[in-house]
Amino acid sequence: MQTRDITISELIASELCIEEQDGTLVFETVDEVLRGGGHIALSFADVSMLTTPFIRALLGTRAEDFLSALSHRNSQLELVEISLAQGARIAFVAEDLALRARDPEAYSQARQRALETA
């Protein structure tokens, strides 16, 4: 199957990846292609700002796919033209979401302890 090239800044018509609804739009586009067995080259070209709400929405239920793509182990999803800082930020949020999904109770307790000591 052919690879579909998706440039985030073109899809959301902005260099600022800050809005949750924009992340959701990218997620839905990526998810539709991947569910159909397609391949995606997701480009971060021209992205000048990347916020946690956008990333959470972008990852949706595919945090593991993005972690695999960051380490070049995902044959369906490739992240291109991404800076080291952007990749690190996505990895941090993806790992946080994966931890929360694996053990929500432990995550909640750790979060509460962190808030109490802050």
N, C-alpha and C positions, 0 to 999 in steps of 0.2 A: 504494500500500500504506500501511496505517496505521502510525504511529509507536508503538513500544513504549517506555514509560517504565520505566526501571530506576533505582531508588535504591540505591546501593551499600550504605549503612548498613542498609537493610532487608534486602537480599539476604544479607548476611553476619551480620546481627543484632548489629552492633557499630559504634560510631563510630570505632573504632581499626582502621585499615587497615594492619596490621603483619605479618600472617602470610602467607607465600607461598601456602599452600593457599587462603586467602580470595581472593587475587588470581587464582589459577587458576580458582576458581569463577566469578568475575566474567568473566574472559576467556572461559571456555567458554560462558557465557550470551550474551555479546556476539557471539562468533564464530558460534554457531548461528544467531542472527537474521540477521547480515550475510551468511552463506553462503546463506541462504534468500532473499536479496534484500530483506530487511526494513530498516526504519529504526529507529534507537535514539536516545532522549534519555537519556544516562547522567548521572544526578544525583549530585553530590558533597555534597548537603545533609547537614548534621550530621556530616560527616567531620571529626574533630578531629586525627587523626594519620595521616600517609601516609609509609610507609617505602619505601626502595629495593627490598627483596625483594618487597613487595606490588606495587609498580609494575612491576617486571620480569615478574612472573607475569601481571599485568593486561594488559600489552602483548603478551605471547606473541609470535606471529608477525605482529602487526598494528601495529608501531611506526609505520609510515608513515601508517596510517589515523588514529592518535591525533594525530600531528603535523598532519595535514590538518585534523582536527577542531578542534585548538587555534587554527588560523588561519582557521577558518570556511570551509574549502574542501572539506569532505567532506559530500556530500549524504545519506549513509547514517548517519553517526555524528555526534551533537551532544553536546558536553560542557556540561552546565548546572549552575548553582549551584556553580561552581568558583572558588576564590579565585585571585588572581594568583600567590601563592606555590605553590599546588598545581599550577597550570598550568605554571609555570616548572620545578618539580621533575619533572613528567611529561615535559616537553620535553627536559630535560637527559638523563634516562634513555633516552628514545626515540632521541635523537640518538646517544648512546653505543652503543646496540644496533644502530642503522643503520650506524654507522661500522664496528663489529666485523663485521657481516654483509658489508659491501662489500669489506673487505680484512683478513681475519683475521690474516694474517702481519704487516702493518704495525701493526695494533692491538696484537698481542702484543709486538712489539719496543718500541713506545712505552710500553706498560705496564711492561715490564721495565726500561727506562731510568728511568722515573719511580720505580720501587721502589728502584732502585740509588742514586738521588740523595736519597732521603728519609731 
